[in-house]
Amino acid sequence: MSPVQLVVSNATVVVPEAGLLHGHVVVDDGKVVQLLPQREAPPEASRTVDAAGRHVLPGAIDAHCHYGLLPPMRERMAPETGFAALGGVTTLVRYFRRTDSYLKTFPPHIEQDPAYHYQDFSAHLALFNHEQVAEIPRYVSSLGITSFKLYMNLKANLAKAFLIDPLVDDEVLQTEDLDYDDGLLFAIMKQLAELPVRTRLSVHVEEADLVSYQLPRVQAMGLGGLLAWHYARPAEAEALGVQKVAYLSRHLKVPVYFPHIGSRLGIQAVAAEAARGTDMVVETCPHYLVHNIESPAAELLKVMPPVRTVEDNAATWAAVESGLISTICTDHIPYNAEEKRLGDIWSTRPAFGSIGLMVPVTISAGVNSGRLTMLRAAELLSTNTAKAFGFYPQKGTLLPGSDADMMIIDPDATWTVHANDFPSAQPFSVYEDMELTGRVDVTISRGEVIAQDGALQVPPGRGRFLRR
């Protein structure tokens, strides 16, 4: 009998559906074929990785990232997918956003993007106009996309020069002036409700009218920094957006996804809507768990919705621990210094990159603080996300038959974050000088070791586009 592709031996295997197994993961042809207890000898393999008792989790899935937003793609994309691979991320789902027809603009990415990926990938399509809404059935049938995005915060006065994704050969940043209204939300929901397949709508829930009212008032007061940004985009705007979307979700029976929830009021709103039976999945990001308005990262942490207070951190952790928040992703946008335009809080461009730190921050602040078990971390970082967006059980698990995507974690390794250590084009990190306990030692995609001991082991070009 010929040797199998890979054996990960002497592992503490984290199987979200079953618990912990002390033993070996057997991989062949890119798939998990066996989970063996420690007492059984694994078969001969072309390659063996000795986990030496460390935890082996399903590969992480970041389903909220914008790593293709910044051109030129041929230079900017591979460093970000490499950063992700170093951090245990084996599946990426980017938000792709343009105002023209995705039937024309997205297929070139399906064709060319694999060359810049270390891991498998898919996309959500952002919807900005009724012409795109009319094409949704073809986005599903022709492109294999079953998840979409809507930005409630993009009223005209707040949506000047909004960044959109470049075409594959674009060399400069692309922007559009946009103008959202609730009619678009209703039209999208109606269209999704009529489809013969299950889809999911992700919604940036900030009521723009509240922000439009509050922002100039805060500016006129002369406030600055993260405190001003927190007041200028009030948490009430998030809570009201949740209520509106959840009502339509229940009325039209369309599953929804609430990304980047990190405020007490937003969490109270999703809890109330969950109790009403809304078919929803709620996400937070690491920065809403460990950063707040007192962070030394200051204006670098400008993001929408804002990081808020210590009390909001505590509420977000409580929602993660209770299961109300069931996924963790990053909202990764890897600006270089010129693109970030760092200045005061009003002129700095919002968002930042952190895709390779999602897993270490969750392990350090969650597992090693006693807030999470390693099993729960696997659910938050992989399994629940795979289920939310139609990748499970191909992704998000280590059960036999699944893709052999996994990460080996040393929960006891202590290290300090420095942006210069990462391949990302972003020269800064909002986690700079933060000491973390917990590190991804090995990342495996479809049975191939793609990162080990802080170094990429393969060139980009092995990614596969995942149709759903």
C-alpha positions as a Markdown table, in Angstrom:
| # | Residue | x | y | z |
|---|---|---|---|---|
| 1 | Met | 0.0 | 0.0 | 0.0 |
| 2 | Ser | 1.3 | 3.4 | -0.9 |
| 3 | Pro | 1.9 | 5.9 | 1.9 |
| 4 | Val | -0.8 | 8.5 | 2.7 |
| 5 | Gln | -0.2 | 12.1 | 2.0 |
| 6 | Leu | 0.3 | 13.3 | 5.6 |
| 7 | Val | 0.0 | 12.3 | 9.2 |
| 8 | Val | -0.2 | 14.8 | 12.0 |
| 9 | Ser | 0.9 | 12.7 | 15.0 |
| 10 | Asn | 0.8 | 13.0 | 18.7 |
| 11 | Ala | -1.9 | 15.7 | 18.6 |
| 12 | Thr | -4.6 | 17.0 | 20.8 |
| 13 | Val | -7.1 | 17.1 | 18.1 |
| 14 | Val | -10.0 | 19.6 | 18.6 |
| 15 | Val | -13.1 | 18.2 | 16.9 |
| 16 | Pro | -15.9 | 20.7 | 17.5 |
| 17 | Glu | -18.6 | 18.1 | 17.0 |
| 18 | Ala | -17.1 | 15.6 | 19.4 |
| 19 | Gly | -14.5 | 17.2 | 21.8 |
| 20 | Leu | -10.8 | 16.5 | 22.2 |
| 21 | Leu | -9.0 | 13.4 | 20.8 |
| 22 | His | -5.4 | 12.6 | 21.8 |
| 23 | Gly | -4.0 | 10.9 | 18.7 |
| 24 | His | -3.3 | 11.3 | 15.0 |
| 25 | Val | -4.9 | 12.9 | 12.0 |
| 26 | Val | -4.5 | 10.9 | 8.8 |
| 27 | Val | -4.7 | 12.8 | 5.5 |
| 28 | Asp | -4.8 | 11.6 | 1.9 |
| 29 | Asp | -5.6 | 13.4 | -1.3 |
| 30 | Gly | -6.2 | 16.6 | 0.6 |
| 31 | Lys | -8.9 | 15.1 | 2.8 |
| 32 | Val | -9.0 | 13.9 | 6.4 |
| 33 | Val | -9.4 | 10.1 | 6.1 |
| 34 | Gln | -9.0 | 9.0 | 9.7 |
| 35 | Leu | -8.8 | 10.2 | 13.3 |
| 36 | Leu | -6.8 | 7.6 | 15.3 |
| 37 | Pro | -6.4 | 7.4 | 19.1 |
| 38 | Gln | -2.9 | 7.7 | 20.5 |
| 39 | Arg | -2.7 | 4.0 | 21.2 |
| 40 | Glu | -3.0 | 3.1 | 17.4 |
| 41 | Ala | 0.0 | 3.4 | 15.2 |
| 42 | Pro | -0.7 | 5.7 | 12.2 |
| 43 | Pro | 0.0 | 4.5 | 8.7 |
| 44 | Glu | 3.1 | 5.2 | 6.7 |
| 45 | Ala | 3.0 | 8.8 | 5.3 |
| 46 | Ser | 4.8 | 10.8 | 2.7 |
| 47 | Arg | 5.2 | 13.5 | 5.4 |
| 48 | Thr | 4.7 | 13.4 | 9.2 |
| 49 | Val | 4.3 | 16.4 | 11.4 |
| 50 | Asp | 4.7 | 15.7 | 15.1 |
| 51 | Ala | 2.3 | 17.9 | 17.0 |
| 52 | Ala | 4.1 | 16.9 | 20.2 |
| 53 | Gly | 0.9 | 17.2 | 22.2 |
| 54 | Arg | -0.1 | 20.6 | 20.9 |
| 55 | His | -3.7 | 21.5 | 19.9 |
| 56 | Val | -4.7 | 20.8 | 16.3 |
| 57 | Leu | -7.8 | 22.9 | 15.3 |
| 58 | Pro | -9.7 | 23.2 | 12.0 |
| 59 | Gly | -8.1 | 25.9 | 9.9 |
| 60 | Ala | -9.4 | 29.3 | 10.7 |
| 61 | Ile | -11.9 | 31.0 | 8.3 |
| 62 | Asp | -11.9 | 34.8 | 7.9 |
| 63 | Ala | -15.2 | 35.6 | 6.2 |
| 64 | His | -14.9 | 39.4 | 6.7 |
| 65 | Cys | -11.9 | 40.8 | 4.9 |
| 66 | His | -11.0 | 43.3 | 2.2 |
| 67 | Tyr | -7.5 | 42.2 | 1.2 |
| 68 | Gly | -8.2 | 42.7 | -2.5 |
| 69 | Leu | -9.4 | 46.3 | -2.1 |
| 70 | Leu | -6.0 | 48.0 | -2.6 |
| 71 | Pro | -4.3 | 47.8 | -6.1 |
| 72 | Pro | -2.3 | 46.6 | -7.8 |
| 73 | Met | -3.7 | 43.2 | -7.1 |
| 74 | Arg | -0.6 | 41.4 | -8.5 |
| 75 | Glu | 1.5 | 43.1 | -5.8 |
| 76 | Arg | -0.8 | 43.5 | -2.9 |
| 77 | Met | -2.9 | 40.4 | -2.6 |
| 78 | Ala | -0.3 | 37.6 | -2.0 |
| 79 | Pro | 1.4 | 39.4 | 1.0 |
| 80 | Glu | -2.0 | 39.5 | 2.7 |
| 81 | Thr | -3.0 | 35.9 | 2.0 |
| 82 | Gly | 0.5 | 35.0 | 3.2 |
| 83 | Phe | -0.1 | 37.0 | 6.4 |
| 84 | Ala | -3.4 | 35.0 | 6.8 |
| 85 | Ala | -1.6 | 31.7 | 6.3 |
| 86 | Leu | 1.0 | 32.5 | 9.0 |
| 87 | Gly | -1.9 | 33.1 | 11.4 |
| 88 | Gly | -3.7 | 29.8 | 10.7 |
| 89 | Val | -6.3 | 31.1 | 8.2 |
| 90 | Thr | -7.0 | 28.4 | 5.6 |
| 91 | Thr | -10.1 | 29.9 | 4.0 |
| 92 | Leu | -10.7 | 33.5 | 3.1 |
| 93 | Val | -14.0 | 35.1 | 2.1 |
| 94 | Arg | -13.6 | 38.7 | 0.9 |
| 95 | Tyr | -16.2 | 41.3 | 0.4 |
| 96 | Phe | -16.1 | 42.3 | -3.3 |
| 97 | Arg | -17.7 | 45.6 | -3.9 |
| 98 | Arg | -18.4 | 47.5 | -7.1 |
| 99 | Thr | -21.3 | 49.3 | -8.6 |
| 100 | Asp | -21.4 | 47.7 | -12.0 |
| 101 | Ser | -22.4 | 44.2 | -13.0 |
| 102 | Tyr | -20.6 | 41.4 | -11.2 |
| 103 | Leu | -21.3 | 39.2 | -14.1 |
| 104 | Lys | -18.6 | 41.1 | -15.9 |
| 105 | Thr | -16.2 | 42.2 | -13.2 |
| 106 | Phe | -16.0 | 39.2 | -10.9 |
| 107 | Pro | -15.2 | 36.3 | -13.3 |
| 108 | Pro | -11.7 | 37.7 | -14.0 |
| 109 | His | -11.0 | 37.5 | -10.3 |
| 110 | Ile | -12.2 | 33.9 | -10.2 |
| 111 | Glu | -9.7 | 33.2 | -12.9 |
| 112 | Gln | -6.7 | 35.2 | -11.7 |
| 113 | Asp | -7.0 | 35.4 | -7.9 |
| 114 | Pro | -5.8 | 31.8 | -7.3 |
| 115 | Ala | -2.3 | 32.9 | -8.4 |
| 116 | Tyr | -2.1 | 35.1 | -5.3 |
| 117 | His | -3.5 | 32.8 | -2.7 |
| 118 | Tyr | -1.9 | 30.4 | -0.3 |
| 119 | Gln | -5.3 | 29.0 | 0.7 |
| 120 | Asp | -8.8 | 28.5 | -0.6 |
| 121 | Phe | -11.1 | 31.5 | -1.0 |
| 122 | Ser | -14.6 | 32.8 | -1.9 |
| 123 | Ala | -16.4 | 36.1 | -1.8 |
| 124 | His | -19.5 | 38.0 | -0.8 |
| 125 | Leu | -20.9 | 40.5 | -3.3 |
| 126 | Ala | -21.8 | 44.0 | -2.0 |
| 127 | Leu | -25.1 | 45.3 | -3.5 |
| 128 | Phe | -25.4 | 49.1 | -4.2 |
| 129 | Asn | -28.2 | 49.5 | -6.7 |
| 130 | His | -31.3 | 47.9 | -8.1 |
| 131 | Glu | -29.6 | 46.8 | -11.3 |
| 132 | Gln | -27.4 | 44.5 | -9.2 |
| 133 | Val | -30.4 | 43.3 | -7.3 |
| 134 | Ala | -32.0 | 42.2 | -10.5 |
| 135 | Glu | -29.0 | 40.1 | -11.3 |
| 136 | Ile | -28.8 | 38.3 | -7.9 |
| 137 | Pro | -30.2 | 35.0 | -9.3 |
| 138 | Arg | -27.4 | 34.9 | -11.9 |
| 139 | Tyr | -24.8 | 35.7 | -9.3 |
| 140 | Val | -26.0 | 32.6 | -7.5 |
| 141 | Ser | -26.3 | 30.3 | -10.6 |
| 142 | Ser | -23.4 | 31.6 | -12.6 |
| 143 | Leu | -20.8 | 32.7 | -10.0 |
| 144 | Gly | -21.6 | 30.3 | -7.2 |
| 145 | Ile | -22.1 | 33.1 | -4.7 |
| 146 | Thr | -24.7 | 32.7 | -2.0 |
| 147 | Ser | -23.9 | 35.6 | 0.4 |
| 148 | Phe | -24.3 | 39.3 | -0.1 |
| 149 | Lys | -23.5 | 42.5 | 1.7 |
| 150 | Leu | -25.4 | 45.7 | 2.2 |
| 151 | Tyr | -24.1 | 49.0 | 3.8 |
| 152 | Met | -26.9 | 50.9 | 5.7 |
| 153 | Asn | -24.4 | 53.6 | 6.7 |
| 154 | Leu | -23.8 | 54.9 | 3.1 |
| 155 | Lys | -26.2 | 57.8 | 2.9 |
| 156 | Ala | -24.8 | 60.4 | 0.4 |
| 157 | Asn | -23.3 | 62.8 | 2.9 |
| 158 | Leu | -21.4 | 60.0 | 4.6 |
| 159 | Ala | -20.4 | 58.1 | 1.4 |
| 160 | Lys | -18.2 | 60.4 | -0.6 |
| 161 | Ala | -15.2 | 58.7 | -2.3 |
| 162 | Phe | -16.1 | 55.2 | -0.9 |
| 163 | Leu | -13.5 | 52.7 | -1.8 |
| 164 | Ile | -14.5 | 50.0 | -4.2 |
| 165 | Asp | -12.6 | 46.9 | -5.4 |
| 166 | Pro | -10.3 | 47.4 | -8.4 |
| 167 | Leu | -10.5 | 45.5 | -11.6 |
| 168 | Val | -7.7 | 43.0 | -12.0 |
| 169 | Asp | -5.4 | 45.3 | -13.9 |
| 170 | Asp | -6.2 | 48.6 | -12.0 |
| 171 | Glu | -3.2 | 50.5 | -10.7 |
| 172 | Val | -4.9 | 53.2 | -8.5 |
| 173 | Leu | -7.5 | 53.3 | -5.8 |
| 174 | Gln | -11.1 | 53.2 | -7.1 |
| 175 | Thr | -13.8 | 55.2 | -5.4 |
| 176 | Glu | -17.5 | 56.0 | -5.9 |
| 177 | Asp | -20.0 | 58.4 | -4.3 |
| 178 | Leu | -22.9 | 56.3 | -3.0 |
| 179 | Asp | -26.3 | 56.9 | -1.5 |
| 180 | Tyr | -28.2 | 54.2 | 0.4 |
| 181 | Asp | -31.9 | 54.1 | 1.1 |
| 182 | Asp | -34.1 | 51.5 | 2.8 |
| 183 | Gly | -35.8 | 50.7 | -0.4 |
| 184 | Leu | -32.7 | 48.9 | -1.5 |
| 185 | Leu | -32.7 | 46.8 | 1.7 |
| 186 | Phe | -36.3 | 45.8 | 1.0 |
| 187 | Ala | -35.6 | 45.0 | -2.6 |
| 188 | Ile | -32.7 | 42.8 | -1.8 |
| 189 | Met | -34.6 | 40.9 | 0.9 |
| 190 | Lys | -37.5 | 40.3 | -1.5 |
| 191 | Gln | -35.2 | 39.0 | -4.2 |
| 192 | Leu | -33.3 | 36.7 | -1.8 |
| 193 | Ala | -36.6 | 35.4 | -0.4 |
| 194 | Glu | -37.6 | 34.2 | -3.9 |
| 195 | Leu | -34.4 | 32.2 | -4.6 |
| 196 | Pro | -34.6 | 28.4 | -4.6 |
| 197 | Val | -31.4 | 28.1 | -2.6 |
| 198 | Arg | -30.4 | 29.3 | 0.9 |
| 199 | Thr | -28.5 | 32.6 | 0.9 |
| 200 | Arg | -27.4 | 35.0 | 3.6 |
| 201 | Leu | -27.4 | 38.8 | 3.7 |
| 202 | Ser | -24.6 | 40.5 | 5.7 |
| 203 | Val | -25.6 | 44.0 | 6.8 |
| 204 | His | -23.5 | 46.8 | 8.1 |
| 205 | Val | -26.0 | 48.1 | 10.6 |
| 206 | Glu | -25.5 | 51.8 | 11.4 |
| 207 | Glu | -28.5 | 54.1 | 10.9 |
| 208 | Ala | -27.0 | 56.8 | 8.8 |
| 209 | Asp | -29.4 | 59.5 | 9.8 |
| 210 | Leu | -28.3 | 59.2 | 13.4 |
| 211 | Val | -24.7 | 59.5 | 12.4 |
| 212 | Ser | -25.4 | 62.4 | 10.1 |
| 213 | Tyr | -27.1 | 64.2 | 13.0 |
| 214 | Gln | -24.5 | 63.5 | 15.6 |
| 215 | Leu | -21.2 | 63.8 | 13.7 |
| 216 | Pro | -21.2 | 67.6 | 13.1 |
| 217 | Arg | -22.4 | 68.2 | 16.7 |
| 218 | Val | -19.3 | 66.3 | 18.1 |
| 219 | Gln | -17.0 | 68.1 | 15.7 |
| 220 | Ala | -18.4 | 71.4 | 16.7 |
| 221 | Met | -17.6 | 70.6 | 20.4 |
| 222 | Gly | -13.9 | 70.4 | 19.5 |
| 223 | Leu | -13.5 | 66.8 | 20.6 |
| 224 | Gly | -10.9 | 64.5 | 19.1 |
| 225 | Gly | -9.4 | 61.1 | 19.2 |
| 226 | Leu | -11.2 | 57.8 | 19.6 |
| 227 | Leu | -13.6 | 59.3 | 22.2 |
| 228 | Ala | -14.9 | 61.7 | 19.6 |
| 229 | Trp | -15.3 | 59.0 | 17.0 |
| 230 | His | -17.2 | 56.9 | 19.5 |
| 231 | Tyr | -19.6 | 59.7 | 20.2 |
| 232 | Ala | -19.9 | 60.7 | 16.5 |
| 233 | Arg | -21.2 | 57.3 | 15.5 |
| 234 | Pro | -23.5 | 56.5 | 18.4 |
| 235 | Ala | -24.2 | 52.9 | 19.4 |
| 236 | Glu | -27.9 | 53.6 | 19.1 |
| 237 | Ala | -27.4 | 53.7 | 15.3 |
| 238 | Glu | -26.2 | 50.1 | 15.4 |
| 239 | Ala | -29.0 | 49.0 | 17.7 |
| 240 | Leu | -31.7 | 50.6 | 15.4 |
| 241 | Gly | -30.2 | 49.1 | 12.3 |
| 242 | Val | -30.3 | 45.6 | 13.9 |
| 243 | Gln | -34.0 | 46.0 | 14.7 |
| 244 | Lys | -34.9 | 47.1 | 11.2 |
| 245 | Val | -32.9 | 44.3 | 9.5 |
| 246 | Ala | -34.1 | 41.6 | 11.9 |
| 247 | Tyr | -37.8 | 42.5 | 11.4 |
| 248 | Leu | -37.4 | 42.2 | 7.6 |
| 249 | Ser | -35.4 | 39.0 | 8.0 |
| 250 | Arg | -38.2 | 37.4 | 10.0 |
| 251 | His | -41.0 | 38.8 | 7.7 |
| 252 | Leu | -39.4 | 37.6 | 4.5 |
| 253 | Lys | -37.5 | 34.6 | 5.9 |
| 254 | Val | -34.1 | 35.7 | 4.8 |
| 255 | Pro | -31.1 | 34.6 | 6.9 |
| 256 | Val | -28.9 | 37.5 | 8.0 |
| 257 | Tyr | -25.4 | 38.1 | 9.3 |
| 258 | Phe | -24.5 | 41.0 | 11.6 |
| 259 | Pro | -20.8 | 41.7 | 11.2 |
| 260 | His | -18.5 | 43.6 | 13.6 |
| 261 | Ile | -20.9 | 43.9 | 16.6 |
| 262 | Gly | -19.1 | 45.4 | 19.5 |
| 263 | Ser | -21.4 | 47.8 | 21.5 |
| 264 | Arg | -23.5 | 47.1 | 24.5 |
| 265 | Leu | -26.6 | 48.5 | 22.8 |
| 266 | Gly | -26.0 | 46.5 | 19.6 |
| 267 | Ile | -25.6 | 43.4 | 21.7 |
| 268 | Gln | -28.8 | 44.1 | 23.6 |
| 269 | Ala | -30.6 | 44.5 | 20.2 |
| 270 | Val | -29.3 | 41.3 | 18.7 |
| 271 | Ala | -30.3 | 39.4 | 21.9 |
| 272 | Ala | -33.8 | 40.8 | 21.7 |
| 273 | Glu | -34.1 | 39.8 | 18.0 |
| 274 | Ala | -32.6 | 36.4 | 18.6 |
| 275 | Ala | -35.3 | 35.8 | 21.2 |
| 276 | Arg | -37.9 | 36.7 | 18.5 |
| 277 | Gly | -36.5 | 33.9 | 16.4 |
| 278 | Thr | -34.5 | 35.8 | 13.8 |
| 279 | Asp | -32.4 | 33.5 | 11.6 |
| 280 | Met | -29.1 | 35.3 | 12.2 |
| 281 | Val | -25.4 | 34.9 | 12.9 |
| 282 | Val | -23.6 | 37.6 | 14.9 |
| 283 | Glu | -19.9 | 38.4 | 14.4 |
| 284 | Thr | -17.4 | 40.4 | 16.3 |
| 285 | Cys | -13.8 | 41.2 | 15.6 |
| 286 | Pro | -10.7 | 41.0 | 17.9 |
| 287 | His | -10.4 | 44.8 | 18.2 |
| 288 | Tyr | -13.8 | 45.0 | 19.9 |
| 289 | Leu | -12.6 | 42.5 | 22.5 |
| 290 | Val | -9.2 | 43.9 | 23.4 |
| 291 | His | -9.3 | 47.6 | 22.3 |
| 292 | Asn | -11.3 | 50.6 | 23.4 |
| 293 | Ile | -11.2 | 54.4 | 23.4 |
| 294 | Glu | -8.3 | 54.3 | 25.8 |
| 295 | Ser | -6.1 | 52.3 | 23.5 |
| 296 | Pro | -2.5 | 53.7 | 22.8 |
| 297 | Ala | -3.1 | 52.8 | 19.1 |
| 298 | Ala | -5.2 | 56.0 | 19.0 |
| 299 | Glu | -6.2 | 57.2 | 15.5 |
| 300 | Leu | -4.8 | 54.0 | 13.9 |
| 301 | Leu | -7.9 | 52.3 | 15.5 |
| 302 | Lys | -10.4 | 54.4 | 13.6 |
| 303 | Val | -12.9 | 52.0 | 12.3 |
| 304 | Met | -16.7 | 51.7 | 11.5 |
| 305 | Pro | -18.4 | 50.9 | 13.8 |
| 306 | Pro | -16.0 | 52.5 | 16.4 |
| 307 | Val | -14.2 | 50.7 | 19.2 |
| 308 | Arg | -15.9 | 51.9 | 22.3 |
| 309 | Thr | -15.5 | 51.6 | 26.1 |
| 310 | Val | -14.2 | 49.1 | 28.6 |
| 311 | Glu | -17.8 | 48.3 | 29.4 |
| 312 | Asp | -18.5 | 47.6 | 25.8 |
| 313 | Asn | -15.5 | 45.2 | 25.8 |
| 314 | Ala | -17.0 | 43.4 | 28.7 |
| 315 | Ala | -20.4 | 43.1 | 27.1 |
| 316 | Thr | -18.9 | 41.8 | 23.9 |
| 317 | Trp | -16.9 | 39.1 | 25.8 |
| 318 | Ala | -20.1 | 38.1 | 27.6 |
| 319 | Ala | -21.9 | 37.7 | 24.3 |
| 320 | Val | -19.1 | 35.6 | 22.9 |
| 321 | Glu | -19.1 | 33.4 | 26.0 |
| 322 | Ser | -22.9 | 33.0 | 25.9 |
| 323 | Gly | -22.9 | 32.0 | 22.2 |
| 324 | Leu | -24.9 | 35.1 | 21.1 |
| 325 | Ile | -21.9 | 36.1 | 19.2 |
| 326 | Ser | -20.8 | 33.0 | 17.4 |
| 327 | Thr | -18.1 | 34.0 | 14.9 |
| 328 | Ile | -14.9 | 36.0 | 15.0 |
| 329 | Cys | -13.5 | 37.6 | 11.9 |
| 330 | Thr | -11.2 | 40.7 | 11.2 |
| 331 | Asp | -12.5 | 43.3 | 8.7 |
| 332 | His | -9.0 | 43.4 | 7.4 |
| 333 | Ile | -8.0 | 46.3 | 5.2 |
| 334 | Pro | -4.2 | 46.5 | 4.9 |
| 335 | Tyr | -3.4 | 50.2 | 4.1 |
| 336 | Asn | 0.1 | 51.4 | 3.5 |
| 337 | Ala | 1.0 | 54.6 | 5.3 |
| 338 | Glu | -0.1 | 56.8 | 2.4 |
| 339 | Glu | -3.4 | 55.1 | 2.1 |
| 340 | Lys | -4.2 | 55.3 | 5.8 |
| 341 | Arg | -3.7 | 59.1 | 5.7 |
| 342 | Leu | -2.9 | 59.2 | 9.5 |
| 343 | Gly | -3.9 | 62.5 | 11.0 |
| 344 | Asp | -6.6 | 63.6 | 13.4 |
| 345 | Ile | -9.6 | 61.4 | 13.9 |
| 346 | Trp | -11.7 | 63.2 | 11.2 |
| 347 | Ser | -9.1 | 63.0 | 8.4 |
| 348 | Thr | -7.6 | 59.5 | 9.0 |
| 349 | Arg | -9.0 | 56.8 | 6.8 |
| 350 | Pro | -11.0 | 54.2 | 8.7 |
| 351 | Ala | -10.0 | 50.5 | 9.1 |
| 352 | Phe | -6.8 | 48.6 | 9.4 |
| 353 | Gly | -5.3 | 45.1 | 8.8 |
| 354 | Ser | -5.0 | 42.3 | 11.3 |
| 355 | Ile | -5.8 | 39.1 | 9.4 |
| 356 | Gly | -2.9 | 37.0 | 10.7 |
| 357 | Leu | -3.5 | 38.0 | 14.3 |
| 358 | Met | -7.2 | 36.8 | 14.6 |
| 359 | Val | -6.2 | 33.4 | 16.0 |
| 360 | Pro | -3.4 | 34.5 | 18.3 |
| 361 | Val | -5.5 | 37.3 | 19.9 |
| 362 | Thr | -8.4 | 35.0 | 20.4 |
| 363 | Ile | -6.2 | 32.3 | 22.0 |
| 364 | Ser | -4.4 | 34.8 | 24.1 |
| 365 | Ala | -7.3 | 37.0 | 25.3 |
| 366 | Gly | -9.9 | 34.2 | 25.2 |
| 367 | Val | -8.5 | 30.8 | 25.9 |
| 368 | Asn | -5.6 | 31.8 | 28.1 |
| 369 | Ser | -7.8 | 34.2 | 30.1 |
| 370 | Gly | -10.2 | 31.3 | 30.9 |
| 371 | Arg | -13.0 | 32.9 | 29.0 |
| 372 | Leu | -13.0 | 30.3 | 26.2 |
| 373 | Thr | -12.1 | 26.6 | 25.9 |
| 374 | Met | -10.1 | 25.6 | 22.9 |
| 375 | Leu | -13.2 | 23.8 | 21.6 |
| 376 | Arg | -15.1 | 27.0 | 21.8 |
| 377 | Ala | -12.3 | 28.9 | 20.0 |
| 378 | Ala | -12.5 | 26.4 | 17.2 |
| 379 | Glu | -16.2 | 27.0 | 16.8 |
| 380 | Leu | -15.8 | 30.8 | 16.8 |
| 381 | Leu | -12.8 | 30.8 | 14.4 |
| 382 | Ser | -13.9 | 28.2 | 12.0 |
| 383 | Thr | -16.9 | 25.8 | 12.4 |
| 384 | Asn | -19.6 | 28.4 | 12.9 |
| 385 | Thr | -18.4 | 30.6 | 10.1 |
| 386 | Ala | -18.3 | 27.6 | 7.7 |
| 387 | Lys | -21.9 | 26.7 | 8.7 |
| 388 | Ala | -23.0 | 30.3 | 8.3 |
| 389 | Phe | -21.8 | 30.6 | 4.7 |
| 390 | Gly | -22.3 | 27.2 | 3.2 |
| 391 | Phe | -18.8 | 25.7 | 3.4 |
| 392 | Tyr | -19.5 | 23.1 | 6.1 |
| 393 | Pro | -18.6 | 20.2 | 6.2 |
| 394 | Gln | -16.0 | 20.7 | 3.5 |
| 395 | Lys | -14.5 | 23.3 | 5.7 |
| 396 | Gly | -14.7 | 24.1 | 9.5 |
| 397 | Thr | -14.2 | 20.6 | 10.8 |
| 398 | Leu | -11.7 | 17.8 | 11.1 |
| 399 | Leu | -14.2 | 15.0 | 10.6 |
| 400 | Pro | -13.2 | 12.4 | 8.0 |
| 401 | Gly | -14.2 | 13.5 | 4.6 |
| 402 | Ser | -13.5 | 17.2 | 5.2 |
| 403 | Asp | -10.7 | 19.2 | 3.6 |
| 404 | Ala | -7.5 | 18.7 | 5.6 |
| 405 | Asp | -7.3 | 22.3 | 6.7 |
| 406 | Met | -5.8 | 22.7 | 10.1 |
| 407 | Met | -3.6 | 24.7 | 12.4 |
| 408 | Ile | -1.3 | 23.5 | 15.1 |
| 409 | Ile | -1.3 | 25.9 | 18.1 |
| 410 | Asp | 1.0 | 26.3 | 21.0 |
| 411 | Pro | -1.2 | 27.9 | 23.6 |
| 412 | Asp | 1.8 | 28.6 | 25.9 |
| 413 | Ala | 4.1 | 30.4 | 23.5 |
| 414 | Thr | 4.6 | 34.1 | 24.5 |
| 415 | Trp | 5.6 | 36.6 | 21.9 |
| 416 | Thr | 5.3 | 40.3 | 21.1 |
| 417 | Val | 3.6 | 41.8 | 18.1 |
| 418 | His | 5.7 | 43.8 | 15.7 |
| 419 | Ala | 4.3 | 44.8 | 12.3 |
| 420 | Asn | 7.6 | 44.5 | 10.6 |
| 421 | Asp | 7.6 | 40.7 | 11.3 |
| 422 | Phe | 4.6 | 40.2 | 8.9 |
| 423 | Pro | 4.5 | 40.1 | 5.1 |
| 424 | Ser | 1.5 | 42.5 | 5.0 |
| 425 | Ala | 1.9 | 45.8 | 3.1 |
| 426 | Gln | 0.7 | 47.6 | 6.2 |
| 427 | Pro | 3.7 | 49.0 | 8.0 |
| 428 | Phe | 1.8 | 49.5 | 11.3 |
| 429 | Ser | -0.3 | 47.3 | 13.7 |
| 430 | Val | -3.0 | 48.3 | 16.1 |
| 431 | Tyr | -1.5 | 45.5 | 18.2 |
| 432 | Glu | 2.0 | 46.8 | 18.1 |
| 433 | Asp | 4.1 | 45.8 | 21.2 |
| 434 | Met | 1.2 | 43.8 | 22.6 |
| 435 | Glu | 2.4 | 40.6 | 24.3 |
| 436 | Leu | 0.4 | 37.6 | 23.3 |
| 437 | Thr | 0.4 | 34.1 | 24.8 |
| 438 | Gly | -0.6 | 31.6 | 22.1 |
| 439 | Arg | 0.9 | 31.2 | 18.6 |
| 440 | Val | 0.1 | 29.3 | 15.4 |
| 441 | Asp | 3.1 | 27.1 | 14.8 |
| 442 | Val | 1.9 | 25.2 | 11.7 |
| 443 | Thr | -0.8 | 25.9 | 9.1 |
| 444 | Ile | -2.0 | 23.1 | 6.7 |
| 445 | Ser | -4.2 | 23.6 | 3.7 |
| 446 | Arg | -5.7 | 20.5 | 2.0 |
| 447 | Gly | -2.9 | 18.4 | 3.5 |
| 448 | Glu | 0.0 | 20.6 | 2.5 |
| 449 | Val | 2.0 | 22.6 | 5.1 |
| 450 | Ile | 1.9 | 26.2 | 3.9 |
| 451 | Ala | 3.3 | 27.9 | 7.0 |
| 452 | Gln | 5.6 | 26.7 | 9.8 |
| 453 | Asp | 7.5 | 28.4 | 12.6 |
| 454 | Gly | 6.7 | 31.9 | 11.4 |
| 455 | Ala | 7.7 | 31.2 | 7.8 |
| 456 | Leu | 5.7 | 30.5 | 4.6 |
| 457 | Gln | 6.6 | 27.1 | 3.2 |
| 458 | Val | 5.2 | 27.3 | -0.3 |
| 459 | Pro | 4.8 | 30.0 | -2.9 |
| 460 | Pro | 1.3 | 31.5 | -3.6 |
| 461 | Gly | -0.7 | 30.0 | -6.4 |
| 462 | Arg | -2.4 | 27.0 | -4.8 |
| 463 | Gly | -5.6 | 28.7 | -3.8 |
| 464 | Arg | -9.0 | 27.4 | -5.1 |
| 465 | Phe | -12.1 | 29.4 | -5.6 |
| 466 | Leu | -15.0 | 27.9 | -3.6 |
| 467 | Arg | -18.3 | 27.9 | -5.4 |
| 468 | Arg | -21.4 | 27.5 | -3.1 |
